[in-house]
């Protein structure tokens, strides 16, 4: 690859895409400005309150509960009509979900009931009412003159390592860490459990209250090492705000890949790419030259977001940008592959939307558990969240979070480059056949399967990590068998699909001897690449039983015989199962399906019988 | 007549390319993703859920008060320790999940809590301790009521309610309504600009179909697909025990919003017949409109939630009527606009 040619293509792509101030460019600019304005108006106005008035409550003005109910926007106050409860119950088809009747000193709550039992909705309404009464009481207490009586309990919470003396007497109310240790500002979160804290509360309570540590405005949730306040000020260690901010990194990527995919596909639809292909540049130079401006744009946006957060007082730094880089690459790589496979713009839209939802969930869901579980490190976004909270990551953790993603992006580009040639660019074939073409493009002899299957292992790795991340929250009795089943499917597909692609493209003779050789090559390739996944054990996942089940190293047993057995036994397993797939594929499509199902079954039985007994 | 032919052809190409399957797959992922989010978040938050008891070492002069309050909280087991170092030992041995030291100080009870830094249960520990401390606060307030002007309102009883209930109707259902609408518009942009860019629009123009009929055929089929997807979700959610009320009103609403979206998309596609820019303008524009809708008395998302959860008011129905009116005006405006456009210019 020659840098000068690459840069020239990059410049051409950038000027063609952005340059020129025609009607289209103006429209994009106007729409983007409208978007930014509308969002800032929405944010300034307190955001979208989707839960407005979802529960209807019958309560009279003179009831004690009227004020807290009126103050919570999720309740709609309906004028009470005593006749609906004459029979002693509140029918579900009345206009109330909750009816409050006050007689003298006694308050009675009627829940809308159907068939004798309160409806789900009315029970949810009571739970919400409980929270809003609690919040209302707290708000009224801030107006009391006697602070000691209004807030008789103060709490200091700190997080310490077990077996490590935290020092200090712990009662100092955060004095030893200084103000920036991040006490949760009073009223700022409203207890956090409803997520609907109104903006007005924090404004009126932060100034006149002397209990809480100084509030740091928008960023006070970042500090989770120590916080002080009244009991309702305690927020559980949950990095919600950092998560929302981290989402800012992923959102622009969705726009960038739309423009990128569009540009890549129009090369194919208009046959413009044909001219590029006859030019004295290699396909790799064309692809990377055309990708470069979009990667640069993604990084520039990320850097701008980080700089903005930093200017606002956040702790984000270069580490966040570095963590988003592999994600940006992965978004671009899947879009590139999608635009190589898609037959029309419509199809490309669906491919990119599917890719971005899957990738966004992959980045976002594990990051939710940033502070509660090491499994969160599956996602590069976790690194960004940790950077935002000032927690930092070790080099090993960084590699663990970003490595697989970078590898998958590389493999996607490699597969796409394999079909970046005339006979593939300008033919229209269904997506799945194109995918097989891309796989077959790298297959020549049985032994090249070894390499192709090994190349797919990063995909397997990422898919398995995602399965672990999604299932670890379930009880072990459920999650471990489920993980076993999912792994059997993923691994057999990774070995079986290249084999099938090879047969479809007539790379091998359809004889039994060849099928065995092919199967063995795929099995060995997979086995070798899989051992790379031992890296998992070196970083963060030990201790999670699910992870141990997924990557079955047996290190947990500390028995050399078992570790050795588990190192070799998979070789036999992979060779046997992929030979099953190969024997099936050597017949026809149905044969392949049968072979694959058989291979998955064998794999599952092995997992359940051998691994779960030994580990 | 040619309008339906074009619509049928459009539908045919969508199903041949399996894009409809992909569209439903995307929404399944989103639905799965959101329900996972719910489970993940509530299992971290919900103090009542997750059976096992958490033991907390309590010490200090006010330990008795805290223990009394802690015993009233579900899932928390406060145990008194003789002094601070005893509590520390219990914590280090793993007997106690957290330490709480309660002291009297300046007429208040000062509690200092130490929770484990690296523990999966950290959030659970803190949430349950918070419940105990709030209980303590309430009982202390009762004791000091003489010094307070405002008598705190007693809490309603706690009931067994699904923590996912509100989320399902206020986030998941609106998402499943507006996503197909958004995608419908995006597909119209693709479909029109594609005909222009590939030069096939010219061929279509040779047929007796007018530009108005071509665009209306393409936009019409997408506007119908959005409410059909909504009906599919209503059935699927029903299987999961989530009842959706006012289905007719929801379908009307979806239809109206989908018409507005596809009209906007079609208008953009004929004004800027370059896919890349038209698509980008469409996404920004649609997101801007959704954000700007906060200025309405009731956000479209809220309207959907209120209808689905069966709490609609007159305002809700007024909004639905408003969307229908806007959709009708938009459809007529598109027709006039297309009549005035020189179809030859599009190429």
Interface residues (C-beta under 8 A of the other chain):
Chain A: X17 X23 X24 X25 X27 X28 X30 X31 X32 X34 X35 X37 X38 X39 X41 X42 X45 X47 X48 X49 X50 X51 X52 X53 X54 X55 X56 X64 X65 X68 X74 X76 X97 X109 X111 X118 X120 X121 X123 X124 X126 X127 X128 X129 X130 X133 X134 X136 X137 X140 X141 X143 X144 X145 X146 X148 X149 X150 X151 X152 X153 X154 X155 X156 X157 X158 X159 X160 X161 X162 X163 X165 X166 X169 X170 X171 X191 X192 X193 X230 X231 X232 X234 X236 X237 X238 X255 X258 X259 X262 X263 X266 X269 X270 X343 X344 X345 X346 X347 X348 X349 X350 X351 X353 X354 X357 X358 X361 X365 X368 X369 X371 X372 X373 X430 X431 X470 X473
Chain B: X13 X14 X17 X18 X19 X22 X23 X25 X26 X29 X30 X33 X36 X37 X39 X40 X41 X43 X44 X45 X88 X91 X92 X94 X101 X103 X105 X106 X107 X108 X109 X110 X111 X112 X113 X114 X115 X116 X117 X118 X119 X120 X122 X123 X126 X127 X129 X130 X133 X134 X136 X137 X140 X141 X143 X144 X145 X147 X148 X149 X150 X152 X153 X155 X156 X157 X158 X159 X160 X161 X162 X163 X165 X166 X169 X170 X171 X174 X183 X186 X187 X190 X191 X193 X194 X197 X198 X268 X271 X272 X274 X275 X276 X277 X278 X279 X280 X281 X282 X283 X284 X285 X287 X288 X289 X290 X291 X292 X294 X295 X298 X299 X301 X302 X305 X306 X309 X310 X311 X313
